[in-house]
Amino acid sequence: MLYLIPGLIRHRITHRPNLLKIVKNIGWLFFDKILRMGVGLLVGVWIARYLGPQQFGLLSFATAFVSLFAAIAGLGLQGIVVRDIVRKPDSKMATLGTAAGLQFGGGLIAYGLILGTIFWLRPEDSLVRLLVAILGSVMLFKASDVALYWFESQVLSKYTVWVQNGSFLVFAAIKVALMLLNAPLIAFAWAMMAEALLVAILMVAMLNWRGPGLRRLQVNLTRARQLLTDSWPLLLSGIAIVIYMKIDQIMLGLMIGDEAAGIYSAAVRISELWYFIPMMIVASVFPSILETRKHSNALYYQRLQQLYDLMVWLSVGVAFPTLFFSTPVIKQLFGEAFSASGPILAIHIWAAVFVFLGVAGSQWFLAENRQILHFQRTLLGALVNIALNGVLIPRFGPVGAAIATVISYATAAFLADAFQKETKQMFLMKAQALNIFSSIRRAVINTHAHDS
């Protein structure tokens, strides 16, 4: 993929192997997300048009409801496992094997909670219960995620891209076929579950082929206690994150109806398209950030500031034009039936600024082993979102849910840092990043310093 990089930039990174590896990894992740974003948007919009606001809202409600429990299945292990493989490569087999065992158990618990909760919330709605039961079964495949952790730790995302893109394209074609055959709503849920199953099988096979091999993995009770001791704050943070990212769709479905949830979900689908950008960049840079911290604390914080600056540039670059073109974009993609999604998108897109900053900032909490602080912020964001949704949804409907989302994201990813001594420096760094002119000046100074 290097031939796609402009010659001047390629010349500057050719003799820097670590940076070159990161750039290659970002390139693979970018290719993966662009392909999935393009094809996924096309097929997703087609499905929304095919189902209409009410049935699309029903599917969106079921998907959001299941996602509330995904953090339980993951147990907050991803960042911890990647960190420990980088820091303690001699223990990588025990780390991977133990994480797989833990996540299988977490998946079983999550699926049980999914079934119990949906039967309690909507006991008379058999279609919703069936949709949730089918989609929730993907929690049973979470153990395969250790393959993702391994390839992320080695900055070798191309292997996961092969698997995920291949499966994605196959099932995109299947979903198109379902629409052409006038399939019912439940068929799309089965397709989504089957895609997750195929990815899990192929990821395990890829780990066995290009990774350490399944037979070498070990399950160790002592290692399990260590992983859970480090990860439980991230587990709680993950639950809180999912709540304040998905509770709006669930509360809309419960308080107003499935059609309102469908209108809102159309806007969110466009807004959240861009969230892959910070995740892709941070996943590739995180191992390098950890290495920098070993050698120079000043350089470590300089790199973090540069990362915050980049996140703000990218997020504002997405949000600003969307503000003006939200309604035409919605009408062009989803049709007149979803025209009410335009104003929602114009508001919701500004949550991206704080999502981008939050993804970057999460690496500081992990590197400093301050997961409790991270959990406190995400819990605060979840509580703010639930409270604001409870007040704003009855008055403003889906628009109120969008306002609640932006405020809660800003609270969790930015404002909360100002109120604790340990994170005040992070607050100031993020505030500097939000000052676009200041961040441009820093970029110019850093460029001159590097050239000299």
N, C-alpha and C positions, 0 to 999 in steps of 0.2 A: 504493500500500500504506500510505500514511501514515494513512489513516482508521482503520487497525487499532490505531494507537498511542494510549494513553490521552491525554486532552486536556492534562493538566498537563505531561507529558513532551513532547508535540508542541509546546506553546507555548514550551518552553525551547530547542528545537532549531531552530525555524522560521527564526530570523534568524542561524543559523550554517551557512552553505552547505556548508562542508567536512564538518562533522559530519552534516548532513542527507544528503549524498551517501553517506557511510559507512553511515548507518542504512538508507537505501534499498537499498544493495548487500547489506547483511546480511539485510534482509528478503527479497530475491530468493533469496539463497543458502539462507536458512532454509526458505522455501517449497519450493525444490528438494529439499533434503535430507529434509524432513518427508514430502513426497510419495513420494520414492524409498524412504525408510526404511519407511513404512507399507505401500506396495504391495510393495516388495521383501521385507519380512519375511513378508507374507502368502504371496506366491508362493514365496519361498525355503523356508518351512516346509512348504508343500504339496509342493514338489519333494523335500524331505528325507523326508517321510512316504511319498511315492510310491516313491522309490528304496530306502528302508531304510538302516540304518546302514552296510552294507558298500559298496553302490554310491554312496551319498552320500559316504562316505569316499574312494572312488576318485576321484570328481569333485573333491572338496576337495583331495586330494593333487595332482592334475594342475593345478588352479588355483593352489595355493600354489607348486608347482614352477615354473610359468611366471613367477609374480610375482617370483621370485628374480632374474630377468634383466631386469625392467622398468627398473631403475635404469640399466643399461647403455644401453638404448635412449634414455632421457631425458637421459643425459650430465650430470646435475646442473644443467641449464640454467635451470630454471623461475625460481628466485629471482634468478639473475643477470640474466636477460633482463628480468624485471619491474623490477628495480632500475635497470638501465641505461636502460630506456625512460623511467623517471621522472627520472633524473639527467641524461640526455643525449637529450632529445627530437629534436634535429636529426639524430641517427644512427639513428632508430628503424627506418627501412626496411632498412638494412644489418643491424641487430641481428636483426630478425625473419626476413629472408630467409636469413641465414647460419645462424641457429639451426635453421630448417626443414631446410636441407641437412645440417647436422651430425646432426640427429636421424633423418633418413632413413638415413644411414650407420650410426648407432648401432643402429637397428632391424634392419638386415640382419645386423650382427655378433651381436646378441642372439639372433636366430632361429637362426642357425647354431650358436651355443653351446647353445641349448635342445635342438636335435635331437641334436647330438653327445653331450651329457651324458646324456639320457634313454636313448639306445640303449646307452650304456655301463653305466648303473646297473641297468636292467631289460631286458636283451636278450631275454628269453624272454616278456615280457608284451606281446603285440601290442596289446591294448586300451589299456593305459596309454600306449604309444608313439603310438597314433593320437589319443587324447584330447589329449596334450601337443602333438602336431604341429598340430592344429586350433586349440587355444587359443593356442598360441605365435605363430601367424600375425598376431595383433593387434599384435605388435611392428613390423610393416611399416607400420603406420598412424600411428606416433608423430610424424611430421612435422606432422600436423594440430594438434598440441598448441600450436603457436605462436599459434593463434587464442585459446586459453584465456589465454595469457600476455598478449596484447594487451588483451583485455577486463578482465583482472584489473588491469593497470597503469592502466587508465582508470576503474577502479571502476564497471564497467558489466556486471556479471555476469548481468543479465537476459537478454542475448542467448544466452549459453551455457546458461542455464536452459531457455530455449525449446527449444533443440536437444536437450539431454540428456533432458529430461523427455518430449518428444514421442517420441523413439526408445525410451526406456525403457518407456513405456506400450504402444507398439506391440508390443514384444517380450515384455512381460509377458503380453499377451494370447496371443501365439504360444506361449509356454511352457505356459500353461494349456491351450491347444488340444492341444499335444503330449501332455500328461498324459491328457486326455480320449480321445485316440486311442491310448493305450497305447504311446507311442513308446519306443524303446530309449534307453539312456543316451547314446549317441553323438549323438543328435538334439539334446540340450540343449547339447552342446559346439558344434555347428554354429550353433545359435541365438545363443549368446554371441558367437561370432566375427562373425556377420552384424550383430549390434547394434553392435559396435565399428566395423565398416566403415561402417555408416550414419551413426554419429556423426561419424566422420572426414570423410566427404563433406559433411555438412551444416555442420560447423564451418568448413571451408574456404570453403563458399559464404557463410556468415555473415560471415566475415572480409572477403570480397570485397564484400559488400553494405553492412555497417555499419562496417567497418574501413578500413585504408589502401588496400586493393585489391591483388590479387595481382601485377598488372603493375608496381607500384611497388616491390615487394620486390627487394632486391639481395643477392647473395652475394659476400662479400669475404673473401679469404684472410687479410688482416691482421686483420680483425674476428674471423675464426674462431680465430686464434691467441690473441687477447685473451680471447675467451669461454672457450676451453678452459683457458687459464692460470688464470682465476678459478674455473672450475667443476669442475676435476678433483678438488679435495678434497671438493666436494659430491657428485660422482659416487661416490667411494669411500665417503662417508658414507651415500649412498643405498643402496649395495650392503650396507653393514653394517646399516643400519636394516631392510631387507627380510629379511636373514638372521635378525636377532634378533626379527623379528615373525612370520616364517613357518617358521623352521627347526624349530619344535616340531612342527608338523603333518607335515612331511616326515620327521623322525626317528621320529615315532610310526608312520607308514606303513611305514617301512623296518625298524624294530626290533620292532614288535608286530604290525602288520597294518592293513588298510584299515578294519576295523570300529572299532578304537580311534581311528583318525584321524577317522572319522565322528562318534563320540561327542564327541570333543574339539572338532571343528569346529562342532557344534551350539551348544556353550557359547560359543565364540569369536564366532560369528555374532551372538549377542545382546550380548556384551560390546563388540564393536567397532562396534556400531550407533552408539554415542555419539561416536566419534572424529571425526565430521564437525563437531562443535560447535567445538572449538578451530581446526580448519582454516578453517572458515567465518569466524569472528571475526578470526583473524589475517590471512587473505587480504584482508579489507576494511580492517583497521586499518594494515597494513604500510606503504602509501604515506604515510599520515598520520604514522606514527612517524618515517619518514625525513625528512619535512619539519620535524618538531619538533626533530630533532637539529641541523638547520642553524642554528637560532635560539637554543637554550638547552640546554646539556648537563644542567643540573639538572632542567629540565622533561622532557627526554627520559627520564631515569632514573625520574622520578616516574611517567611514563606506563607504563614497563615494569613498575614495581612494582604499579601498578593492574591491569595485564594479568595478572600472576602471581596476584594476589589473586583476580581473577575466575575464573581457571582452576581454582584450588583449590576455590572455592565450588561451581562447577558440577560438578566431578568428584566431590567428596564427596556432593553432592546426588544424583548418579546411583548411586554405589557403595553408600552406606549402606542404602537400602531394598532394593537387589538382594541384599545379604547375607542378608536374612531371607526373601525370596520367590523365591530362585533355583530351587529344585526345583519348587514349584507352577507357576512360569512355564514351565519346560522341559516339564513333563508336559502342561500345557494346550496349548502350542504344538506340540510335536513328538510327543507321545504317550509311552506307557509304554516303548516300545522305546529311547527316548533318556533314560530317567530317570537314568541314571548321569551325565548331563551337568550335573545340578543342583549337586553339590558343586564341580565344576570351575568353573562360572560364579561361585559364591560367592567363590572365590579370584581368578580371572582378572579380575574386574571392578575390583579395586583397582589393576590396572595403569593404569587410566584416569587416576588422579591424576598419575602421572608422564608419561603420554602428553600430557596437557593442558599440563603444565609444560614438557615438551620441545618441543612445537610452538611455544609462546610464546617460549621461550628461543632457539630456532633463529634468530629474527629478530635477536637481538643479535650472534650470530656473523657473520651476513650484513652487517649494518650496519657492523660494525667490520672487515670483510674478514678475519675470523679463521677461515676455513673449515677450516684444518688442525686447529685445536683442536676444532672440531665433529666432524671425522672421527675424531680420537683417541677421543672419547667414544663414538661409535657403534660403533667397532671394539671398544672395551673391552666394551660391552654385548653385542655379537655373540659375542665369545669367552666371556664369562661365561655367556650363554645356552646355547651349545653344550656347554660343560663341565658345567653343572648338569643339562642334559637327559641327557647321557651317564650321569650318576650317578643321577638321580632317576627317569627313565623306567623302567629295569629294576626298580626297587624299588616305585614307586608308580603306574606307568602314566600315564594322562592327567592325574591330579591332580599328579603330579610335574612334568609339563610346565607346568602352570599356575603352580606355585610358582616354577619356574625363570624363567618370563616376568616375573612381578612383580619378582623380585629383579634381573633384568638390566635392566629398564626403570628401576628406581630407581637403579641404578648409573650408567647412561648419562646420564639426564636430571637427576640431582640430586647424588649422592655424588661423582662425578668432579670436579665444579666445585670441591670443597674442596681439591684437591691441587695446583692451579696458581695462581700469583700473579695471572695475568690474569683468572681467572674466580672468584676468591674472593668478589668483590662479588656476582656472580650467585648463588653458593651462599647467601650471607647473605640476599639478597632472596627467594630461593625458600624458605629456612627461615622467614623472616618470614611469607611467604604461607601456609605450612603451619600456622602458628599462627593458627587461625581467629579467636580473640578479638582478636589484634593487628591483623589485617586489617580486622575490623569497625570497630575504633577509628580506623584510618586513613581508612576510607571516610566515617565520620561527620565527622572533621576536614576532609576535602577538600570535603564537601558544604557545611559551614558556611563554609569559606573562599570557595567559589564564590558562595554566596548573598550574602555580605557584599561 
